[in-house]
Structures are given as C-alpha cells and as structure tokens.
C-alpha cells in the first residue's frame, strides 16, 4: 500500500509541475507601466482544460500527502 501511494504521489507531483509550467503568463510585468500591456485577458478552451487538470492533480497530490502525514 505504501509503495502504491508513493508512486501515485511521485507521478502526481511531476505531472503537477509540468501542468503548472504549461500555463501561459498572466502578468503584464513592466509592460503595464508604459501602457503596452494587454487590456483584455480572455481564457481559451485549452487554458480552461489545463486549469481543470492542474486542480485535479493538486487535489490528488494533497490527498496522498495528507494520507502519508496521518498514517505513515
């Protein structure tokens, strides 16, 4: 059981890191000072799906980490 949970946690952690890195940048950075930033920011279908996948992976990771914290 412990090996299965470790495997799930490892896979979900790596997948979560990849999913977070795939997100597009939302901030304007220094471009907002000179007025060069985007005025409207809309989410595309791909971004919505990526948000859902990231949320699911985060829930899986936190659940397995909680189980390890309580039982092991």
C-alpha positions as a printed Julia matrix, in Angstrom:
72×3 Matrix{Float64}:
   0.0    0.0     0.0
   2.84   2.38    0.86
   4.6    1.76   -2.46
   1.37   2.42   -4.37
   0.82   5.71   -2.53
   4.44   6.74   -3.11
   4.09   6.02   -6.8
   0.84   7.99   -7.06
   2.37  10.91   -5.18
   5.52  10.92   -7.32
   3.61  10.77  -10.61
   1.12  13.43   -9.49
   3.95  15.71   -8.28
   5.84  15.54  -11.58
   2.6   15.94  -13.57
   1.59  18.91  -11.42
   4.92  20.64  -12.03
   4.57  20.11  -15.78
   0.95  21.33  -15.78
   1.87  24.49  -13.89
   4.74  25.23  -16.25
   2.43  24.83  -19.27
   0.21  27.7   -18.14
   0.56  30.92  -20.09
   1.83  34.0   -18.3
  -0.98  36.17  -16.95
   1.01  39.15  -15.7
   1.92  42.16  -17.76
   5.16  42.72  -15.94
   6.86  46.02  -16.7
   4.79  46.43  -19.87
   1.88  47.61  -17.72
   3.79  50.75  -16.73
   4.12  52.11  -20.27
   0.65  51.07  -21.37
   1.91  48.24  -23.56
   0.12  45.52  -21.6
  -2.95  43.7   -22.81
  -6.19  45.37  -21.85
  -8.37  42.29  -22.12
  -7.38  38.86  -20.91
  -9.61  36.01  -22.05
  -9.17  32.33  -21.32
  -9.2   29.95  -24.22
 -10.58  26.41  -24.16
  -7.12  24.93  -23.82
  -6.37  27.12  -20.81
  -9.66  26.11  -19.15
  -8.83  22.43  -19.63
  -5.34  22.98  -18.27
  -6.8   24.71  -15.2
  -9.06  21.71  -14.58
  -6.19  19.23  -14.96
  -4.0   21.29  -12.62
  -6.75  21.4   -10.0
  -7.31  17.64  -10.17
  -3.58  16.91   -9.91
  -3.25  19.27   -6.94
  -6.14  17.53   -5.15
  -4.58  14.1    -5.79
  -1.18  15.28   -4.57
  -2.55  16.91   -1.42
  -4.7   13.87   -0.64
  -1.79  11.45   -0.86
   0.41  13.82    1.16
  -2.3   14.0     3.83
  -2.6   10.23    3.94
   1.17   9.95    4.42
   1.03  12.56    7.16
  -1.65  10.71    9.09
  -0.73   7.05    8.61
   3.0    6.92    7.92
